[in-house]
Amino acid sequence: MRVAACVLLACAGAIGVAQTACAQSPWYVEGSAGALWRSNANRSTIFNNALGITGPGTETVTYNPGPVFNLGLGYRLPLGFRVEAEGGYAHYSIDTVSPLSTDGTFPTLNGSSFTPQSGGGRDQYSGKLNAFYDLPFSGWIVPYVGAGLGVYVNKSQTTVVISQSGSRLNMAGGSSTNSGVLAEVGLNIILDSNWSVVPSYRFEHLFTKSGAAGNDANILKLGFRYAL
């Protein structure tokens, strides 16, 4: 009996050590869903028509907000630092286009708003490496700050926009790949030793190619974190 009791105590101790090691694992998974608001975009362009007439101009584009989703794997470092590898998807769409013919070649393109008649969707895929710092707060709510960089693939639908007077403008679709940076602030709301809820705000800036419209976005998201 004494031997059996010792064996049971040893097994219980081993299980306790294993559970403690598991609870202290630095690895975690994170995911989030939220809304993306892309900032207005302005760019220089060249307008043309079916007769081959061309002229310089500008376009100002506004966007409707859309959903954004992220999923990643993180690792806790000493002193409150964390690093994450994250993949994301976002979708948004054109709200209005305001074309302006700067030399008057196309009088109907006078800066008034056109709205989409067809198309207008934008899909964005991203892969990012992020670093975060959990502020030294005790308790179940811990603020954090962070930043990251990544690669963004943007795919746009061919879009036909129309003015109130009936003028039409075709906007070609396509795909582009750009690097980008982000900054984020949020709260770790600790539920238990494994689960946290994470509301946050993120700002993203993409380094678009010369002549392309700027691409900045404000993102509000609600996430979760699970310690492995």
C-alpha positions in Angstrom: 0.0 0.0 0.0 2.8 2.4 0.9 4.4 1.7 -2.5 1.2 2.3 -4.3 0.6 5.6 -2.5 4.1 6.8 -3.4 3.5 5.9 -7.0 0.2 7.8 -7.0 1.8 10.8 -5.4 4.6 10.8 -7.9 2.1 10.6 -10.8 0.1 13.4 -9.3 3.2 15.5 -9.0 4.2 14.8 -12.6 0.7 15.8 -13.8 0.9 19.0 -11.8 4.3 19.9 -13.3 3.0 19.2 -16.8 -0.1 21.4 -16.2 2.1 24.2 -14.8 4.4 24.0 -17.8 1.4 24.0 -20.2 -0.1 27.1 -18.4 3.2 28.9 -18.7 3.6 28.2 -22.4 4.6 31.4 -24.2 2.7 30.5 -27.4 -0.8 31.7 -28.1 -3.3 32.1 -31.0 -5.2 35.3 -31.7 -8.0 36.2 -34.0 -10.2 39.3 -34.5 -13.1 40.7 -36.6 -13.9 44.4 -37.1 -14.6 47.2 -39.5 -12.2 49.0 -41.8 -12.6 52.6 -42.9 -10.3 53.4 -45.8 -9.4 57.1 -46.0 -10.2 59.2 -49.1 -7.8 58.7 -51.9 -6.5 61.4 -54.4 -4.4 60.8 -57.5 -3.4 62.3 -60.8 -4.6 60.5 -63.9 -5.1 60.7 -67.6 -8.7 60.6 -68.9 -9.5 59.3 -72.4 -12.6 58.5 -74.5 -13.5 56.2 -77.4 -12.3 58.8 -79.9 -8.8 58.7 -78.6 -8.9 62.1 -77.0 -6.8 62.3 -73.8 -6.4 64.9 -71.1 -4.9 65.2 -67.6 -6.9 65.3 -64.5 -7.4 64.2 -60.9 -9.7 61.7 -59.1 -10.9 61.8 -55.5 -12.3 58.5 -54.3 -14.3 57.9 -51.1 -15.0 54.4 -49.8 -17.7 52.6 -47.8 -16.5 50.8 -44.7 -16.2 47.0 -44.7 -15.3 44.0 -42.7 -11.8 42.9 -41.7 -10.6 39.6 -40.2 -7.2 38.6 -38.8 -5.8 35.3 -37.5 -2.3 34.8 -36.1 0.2 33.0 -33.9 2.0 34.8 -31.1 4.9 34.2 -28.7 5.4 36.0 -25.4 8.9 37.4 -24.7 10.3 38.5 -21.3 9.5 42.0 -19.9 6.0 42.2 -21.4 6.9 42.0 -25.1 5.1 39.8 -27.6 5.6 39.0 -31.3 3.0 37.8 -33.8 2.7 36.4 -37.3 -0.7 37.4 -38.7 -2.7 36.9 -41.8 -5.6 39.1 -42.7 -8.5 39.8 -45.2 -10.6 42.9 -45.7 -13.3 44.0 -48.1 -14.5 47.5 -48.8 -16.1 49.3 -51.8 -16.1 52.6 -53.6 -18.7 55.1 -52.4 -18.1 58.1 -54.8 -15.6 59.2 -57.4 -15.0 62.9 -58.2 -13.1 63.3 -61.5 -11.7 66.7 -62.5 -10.4 67.4 -65.9 -7.7 69.9 -65.0 -7.3 71.4 -68.5 -10.9 71.4 -69.5 -10.6 68.7 -72.2 -13.7 66.9 -70.7 -16.1 69.5 -69.4 -18.4 67.0 -67.8 -15.6 65.9 -65.5 -15.8 69.0 -63.3 -15.2 67.5 -59.9 -18.9 66.5 -59.2 -19.5 63.1 -57.7 -20.1 59.9 -59.6 -21.5 56.8 -58.0 -20.9 53.2 -58.9 -23.3 51.6 -61.4 -21.4 48.3 -61.4 -18.4 46.9 -59.6 -16.5 48.9 -57.0 -15.5 46.1 -54.7 -12.0 46.0 -53.2 -10.4 42.9 -51.6 -7.2 43.1 -49.5 -5.1 40.1 -48.4 -2.2 40.7 -46.0 0.6 39.0 -44.2 2.2 40.8 -41.2 4.8 40.6 -38.5 3.9 42.5 -35.4 5.5 43.4 -32.1 3.5 44.4 -29.0 4.3 45.6 -25.5 1.9 44.9 -22.6 2.1 47.8 -20.1 3.1 46.9 -16.5 -0.4 47.1 -15.1 -1.7 44.7 -12.5 -5.2 43.4 -12.6 -7.5 41.9 -15.3 -7.3 44.8 -17.8 -3.8 45.4 -19.3 -3.3 48.0 -22.0 -0.9 47.4 -24.8 0.8 49.2 -27.7 2.4 47.8 -30.8 3.5 48.2 -34.4 4.1 45.9 -37.4 5.0 45.7 -41.1 3.7 43.5 -43.8 2.8 42.8 -47.4 -0.6 43.7 -48.8 -2.2 42.3 -52.0 -5.1 44.5 -53.2 -7.5 43.3 -55.9 -10.1 45.8 -57.4 -13.1 45.1 -59.6 -13.6 47.0 -62.9 -16.0 49.8 -62.0 -18.4 51.9 -64.0 -19.5 55.1 -62.2 -22.2 57.5 -63.4 -23.0 61.1 -62.6 -26.5 62.6 -62.0 -26.4 64.0 -65.5 -25.8 60.6 -67.0 -22.0 60.9 -67.7 -20.2 57.6 -67.4 -16.6 56.8 -66.4 -14.9 53.4 -66.6 -12.3 52.5 -63.9 -10.1 49.5 -64.7 -9.7 46.8 -62.2 -6.5 44.9 -61.3 -4.2 43.8 -58.7 -1.3 45.4 -56.8 1.2 44.3 -54.1 2.5 46.9 -51.6 4.4 46.9 -48.4 2.8 48.6 -45.4 3.1 49.5 -41.7 0.7 49.6 -38.8 0.3 50.9 -35.3 -2.1 49.6 -32.7 -3.4 50.2 -29.2 -5.7 48.0 -27.3 -6.7 46.3 -24.0 -6.1 42.7 -22.9 -9.2 41.8 -20.9 -8.2 38.7 -19.0 -11.0 36.1 -18.5 -8.9 33.2 -17.1 -5.4 31.7 -17.4 -6.1 30.9 -21.1 -8.6 33.3 -22.6 -8.5 37.0 -23.1 -10.8 39.4 -25.0 -8.9 42.1 -26.9 -10.7 45.3 -28.2 -8.3 47.5 -30.2 -7.7 50.3 -32.7 -5.3 50.0 -35.6 -4.0 52.4 -38.2 -2.5 51.0 -41.4 -0.5 52.8 -44.1 0.4 51.2 -47.4 3.4 52.4 -49.5 1.7 52.7 -52.9 3.7 53.0 -56.1 4.4 56.3 -57.8 1.2 57.9 -59.2 -1.2 55.5 -57.3 -3.8 56.7 -54.9 -2.8 56.8 -51.2 -4.0 53.9 -49.0 -4.5 54.6 -45.3 -7.1 52.9 -43.1 -8.6 53.1 -39.6 -9.6 49.8 -38.1 -11.7 49.0 -35.0 -11.7 45.3 -34.1 -12.6 42.9 -31.3 -10.3 40.0 -30.8 -9.6 37.0 -28.7 -6.4 35.4 -27.5 -6.0 31.8 -26.3 -2.8 30.6 -24.5 -1.6 27.2 -25.8 
